[in-house]
Structures are given as C-alpha cells and as structure tokens.
Amino acid sequence: MLEYDEKRNYIRMEVDCDVTYKIADSDTLYRGRCTSISGAGVSFIADQLLTPGKAMEINVTPKNAITPPMTAFIEVVRSTKQDNGHYEIAATIQSIKGN
C-alpha cells in the first residue's frame, strides 16, 4: 500500500469556475478560470503574465448558488506559460475580503 503524507496545511480542491481579478491600485478587471483553491492559496488561468510578488484582488464565482462567491487579496507566487499561450497563476491568499 502506498502511503502519502500531506505536507500542506490546507487541502487543495480542484475547481473549474470563473474568476475576475484586478491588480492592486487599478480598476481594470480581467477574467480567468480558477483551477484550484485551498485555505492558503489559489491557482487560476490568466491571459497575461503576472509577476511574482504582484498584489491583486480576486473574486471567485462558483458554478452553483449554494457556494457563495469569495473575494480575496492575493500575492502572486508563480506564473507559468502554458502551451496554449495562457498563464497558470499560483498565488497565496493574504486575506479574505468581508462584505
């Protein structure tokens, strides 16, 4: 039997839902696709390169009405160019924005 020792503090959930995001101190909204989320981080697909350290605000909109949307302040950790020209963005969640 294979043993797996989870090293993350939070379990990562694979998701497929819309996100909107904006860079700190900007009002320009961009759209992307959220691919995974956890209590500490989020990854999503974007059309542009976002450099590590970039502060952003992200709004994750689930597909069903049971789960409420989440708005969070994030910091980009990694931006990886995909074969299709899009970028996979990995970010840490700095704080959750209250209503």
Secondary structure by P-SEA (a helix, b strand, c coil): cbbbbbcccbbbbbbbbbbbbbcccccbbbbbbbccccccbbbbbbcccccccccbbbbbbcccccbbbbbbbbbbcccccccccccbbbbbbcccccc
